[in-house]
Amino acid sequence: MNSNTTIREHLEIYLKTNHMTLNQFSEISGVNSGTLSGTLNGSRPIGMQQLDRITEGMGLEEGYFYDLYIQECFVHSSPDWRRLRPFLYRCAELDKVKYMEEAVNLIMDNLSYAPLLFELAEQLYHEGRLIAARPLYRSVAESEKMQHSERLALSQYRLFTIGLSKDQMSNLALATQFEFFVDRLDEPYQLDGLNDLINVYASLRRWDKVRIFAEQLKIKAMIQYELNKNAKVVEHRSKKQVLFYVLYADLALGEACFFYEEYREGIQFISAYADVSWVTRPKEEEIVVIRQFEEWAEGNRYLYELMSGKTEVVQDYLNYISKKEKEIFPALCAIVSAANRFDINVDLVLDQYESYTTYQEQNSRIGKISEQYTSDQYGALLINLGKYYLMRERYIKGFGAILNGLDFAIRIRNKDGILDCIKEFEKFRSYAVEEVKLQYSQLIQEV
């Protein structure tokens, strides 16, 4: 397509080439002949609906003229929201985000567009068109960066959640940027934002950050709970029940204690989210939350005792997960880690639960477990499996797990995981066959 040719000229050329009258093309395209005439003589601006019908009538792919439309309607004339909004929304429907970015960049200096872009971004976000919403949120965030507005904070939050992926380095950058805005969010959104920050930093093993934001979450969630308890009408804007955030804050604080090997303090936090006697007349949905945390408390108590050296609880732990399939994966991660630490033979456990050593999305009765946290756990499991087998001179399985762990760590850009795999491989390198060494060398080249 000649970018110097206008849409009108393209239509004229098409009509002449195909020896077609306006009335004939009107029947094909479904565009009124009077509208077509006004379009050709330049007296009528082209609307999005007419543009799509003209494009289809000419037998061209959807969005064929969008780059020209940007030039004609938003570059060479003042952008009009009545034309810009339908254009942005139609691009979102067709996943043509590049054109959205081009159009939005043209109006970023005009602050009056920020509320309109934000409203459209929110509509797209709630429709599940997250990638399309991103350039709109980015424009709002850039336009209002000096305004300290709720709209700015919420745009930053949306950019944070939309951008999260398996790439740990990218997630760290997103979390670092967003944490400065979380306190500016409206209070219900603050609970969601703090919870999401906790999950990301836990997956990155930044337990210092987890503690900071878990303590904030506990205070803010308790305040919200007390306010809601006495309110006649409760408006739920957060993703989960406020009670969830109260209990999750204690769970996160317990997790931080666990990874700092402060098991006694961690068990105190377990008791905190297991005992909800302070909750009066819980609603049905709150009872579901309470039951889940009671279940997690039981499993985590076994876990903390096991890692503190009480290896005799292994069988009780296994009895517990035998009735709770959703707890098998995290339990398996812990048991293999404990086996390496205390030299426990868990061959029978690994044989029984072998199918759980592959990556699977984790869920609980109250929702999906953070994908980022699951990925970190899975990566750690592969490394620990490798250690377990290598220390028992089962080199085929051991090196297989280490290489899988290295490959996975590279894919999610987990620096700590990569270093752990390299360290473990080098420790046992002399036992590796040439084929394994070659696979290892190929993976290292990707680091």
Disulfide bonds with the S-S distance in Angstrom:
none
